[in-house]
Amino acid sequence: MKKRIQTLLVVVVGSVSTCFAEQSPPPNVVMILSDDQGYADYSFMGHAMIDTPRIDRLASQSLVFERGYVTTAVCCPSLASILTGMYPHQHRTTGNDPVAGTSRQPWIDYFRTLPQVPKLLAEKGYLTLQTGKYWFADPKMSGFTDSMGETLRHGSPYSLSIGRETMQPIYDFIQKAQDQSKPFMVWYAPFLPHTPHTPPQRLEEKYVAMGAGGQSKYYAMCEWFDETCGQLLDHLDEKGLSNNTIILYICDNGWGSLGKGSVKASPYELAVRTPIMIKWPNHVQAQIDKENLASNLDLAPTILAACGINIPDNMEGIDLLNHDAVAKRKNLFLESFTLDMLDVNDPVAALRARSLVSKDWKLTVWHKPSPLLEIKGWQMPEPKEKVELFHIKDDPMERNNLATRNPEKTTEFRKILDAWWNPAPLSQN
């Protein structure tokens, strides 16, 4: 096992909204989004084979939440939550696609009405760039002033070439922002290490030689993604921009399978956990936080607070650089839906599960989606036990359901979960 990065003392200097001097330029923002990568699949997280030296270095310079989560373990709703700071049942994009024969347009139309980070930054004079994955047709509707063009399902062939074929659009955009003396935001959401697993031969051969077997291509993809992150970070250094740039890192959802089947679209840890990192030189010193909980919902308010922008009331997360807010948090909430969406006005129709995550425990309550989904051909296996309680500190693979053996804890958490969101009309426990 590779040595884990040593935990450093953390010092958060002042409140984020007043961290930079009044005359200082506003910080630039770079969002790095991994795609379908397991939460432990980094060398800094202790993986025995995968090499991620550039992300490891970023982690050593960042505030890292090892207990980071995404609210829903599917690409499109996860990215939508990052942009809006809202739960999928609120922004209504609960899955990757509408059911067969249904137009995506109603979901796009609703999504464009919501406050979104790029739009709010652009209103304050930022240039904002979309690259890679984006599911809502024209990135301008989210406030991206610059993009790699209107997307198809989850991107255009050109936008999905970022990282795999080129980094030049990012370099050109950064130069444009410098030429105009404007702060900028970069959305780097490459199709990496997502399938197709087509890594450079040199990297695949490396992992074959290490004995990775059937995982060789995937491990190589993780390192290939790491190399592209290094290229981006090096470019910021070369341009003298690193000291005034906030870098945020997250993965949209996990990768792999359990005895229960594929983790995608499930509430299990391998699907919903991700390291979340924030690097901001001279404002946040490095620390690996192994205890406190962080969510993809938190990225939007964290960015806005750092940039001195008011946080809309409908954003559900917290500012991760607000030490008191982080320490005060006791629980996170997750929700799982079918891969296909049925009705933009009724997200509960596709609901499969709600979860509560505490520092030690995790409760999941399963729901039965609308029968209309079965009529349209959608199927996914359901768990035999409709309520699951795991002590995830001791059982991170969620093998030992303690719900019936610990009814008091189950009842306690169920009350908290229902007080958060209890979609009773369509749910069947």
Summary of the structure (lengths in Angstrom):
residues: 429
radius of gyration: 20.7
end to end distance: 42.1
largest distance: 64.0
contacts: 1467
relative contact order: 0.18
helix: 33%
strand: 20%
